[in-house]
């Protein structure tokens, strides 16, 4: 993105974020989820990091919270109450570390303090001579609201600090040296969070419904609304809780970890799950653990706060905009995020129904990075008002696949394009008709034929993708992840892991299997295409004849160029290829749709490897052509073919006068009858094994 494009995007983002933040903080209206808003702010922050010359004082990244409400007395904080920038991935965290390490000039492995990031309301508490005298909200960071009377109703907040001797005892119990600190300061300022337990949230909403009132959206809204009540009795009825996490007053603390120990000694409630870690790797482990176990604690958290433990280093880092450079909010995988729609593709399902699928800028939602999201049907696109190029909200919750749930039309540039459903099926070219809310291919066999073609493509004689059985192929079709065989190679782990009953490990296994099969022999590739009348042996013939003519075929595009030039007569001159087979091959490579498919295979990275079958000494079957029919008891059909080739023999698909031997297993078909009519030698399995010398 160049400077002009960045400036345009930043301007649009700032305007939209300000609109959403005003609605949330001033009007108490939640127009989009906090997670989706975080995603927009993260995009803005990243752009301002990339183009610092575009940072302005009115940017949402340069201020904290909203303006204080006029009903409460204003309070000026002794030092600014800051917020945190967000990180969502390990890569984000490594970037954060690199930035502050470069700034403070200390590139080393260091210890951090990790705190659960509670979804509540930040507060500041002031104690004079051990007595609680004032409590305030964060407000805009400089000026907050005096909510002392309401905070007095919260039992977790002490109204008076313990006597010095009791504090000394607790400090020693914590393993600290009491003489190091001023444990009886005339004025003590601390900061923390007010929140509501999930149990209390459920109780309050139950009572609201019983009274015919609208329930609250989330516990944070209740906590914020309760603290802003003018009547302290209402606040008291909400049973709020509070954890404290920072000491503003200098009482001799040198580590952030010490502040938590000292807060506990002073009688404040601190979160027992917070802890010091010794490396960034341990930070990742702490976050992963609580991402997986957050449902087990009685309050909502949306990530962890990571702070450089050494206070001196923390202070040297200073502040950038709204946030300290040496602390960051490492958020859990968002259930909603914003991204842009690069294109809308139409996939054809098992029943011939056409499903529009959004191709997205990669975005992390629910712990996986996705690039595709179903749009269900054209009516849904119309309902959303979605256009190609739009910034959208993508949601994923529980076992629901990623979906586009909203369009941020205010971020449009005018370059967005409307989408229309195709009039002909992208699979077989048949007309498309509307059937209720669905658009369907009018060819009655389209869906089934399409499905069988994909089963054939991944089968053992073709690409041999053993991790992609029919059930998985069906699922990918139903969810709109694939429309043709080349789409299999564009799948990403996140697209698969986001599906219900799939997980990260199964997604990794499938992607690894697909990646390993990008290099394939030409005969297998030709067979995988499902060209009518082209079986394994005909595919080998085509490959072998191309080699005899000196053709070098390394990619699907090479194969396309070579076979498009072959006339039906040329094809018929090849061994075991008659008029019908030649016509079928010629027609397949002449279709524009198949040409596009082969080009997609090339872009996916498909290449051809040489097939080497070493013949045993003596080549016992050299010059002989075999046809197999029926089932062999002692070996599979593939094993029998390889055994013949290893001894210099050839395989044919059909019986002709050129056939030397027909091997007949159990339940042979019409090939045995034709062999007998032509006088071709036939052998049973026992005689065949004698010929092989096994």
Buried (B, 14 or more C-beta within 10 A) or exposed (E): EEEEEBBEBBEBBBEBBEEBBBBBBEEEEBBBBBBBBBBBBBBBBEBBBEBEEBBEEEBBBBBBBBEBEEEBEEBEBEEEBBBBBBBBEBEBBEBBBEBBBEBBEBEEEBBBBBBBBBBBBBBBBBBEEBEBEBBBBBBBBBBBBBBBEBBBBBEBBBEEBBEEEBBBBBBEEBEBEBEEBEBBBEEBBBBBBBBBBBEBBEBBBEEBEEEEEEEBEBBBBBBBBBBBBEEBEBBBBBBBBBBBBBBBBEBBBEBBBBBBBBBBBBBBBBBEBBBBBEEBEBBBEBBBEBBEEBEEBEBBBBBBBBBBBBBEBBEBBEEBBBBBBBBBBBBBBBBBBBBBBEEBBBBBBBBBBBBBBBBBEEBBBBBBBBBBBBBBBBBBBEEBEBBBBBBBBBBBEEEEBBBBBBBBBEBBEEEBEEBEBEEEBBBBEBEBEEEEEBBBBBBEEBBEBBBBBBBBBBBEBBBBBEBBEEEBBBBBBBBBBBBBBBBBBBBBBBBBBBBEEBEEEBBEBBBEBBEEBEEBBBBBBBBBBBBEBBBBBBBBBBBBBBBEEEBEBEBBBBBBBBBBEBEBEBBBEBBBBEEEBBBBBBEBBEEEEBBBBBBBBBEBEBBBEEBEEEBEEEEBBEEBBBBBBBEBEEBEBEEBBBBBBBBBBBBBBBBBEEBBBBBBBEEBEEBBEBBEEEEBEBBBBEBBBEBBEE
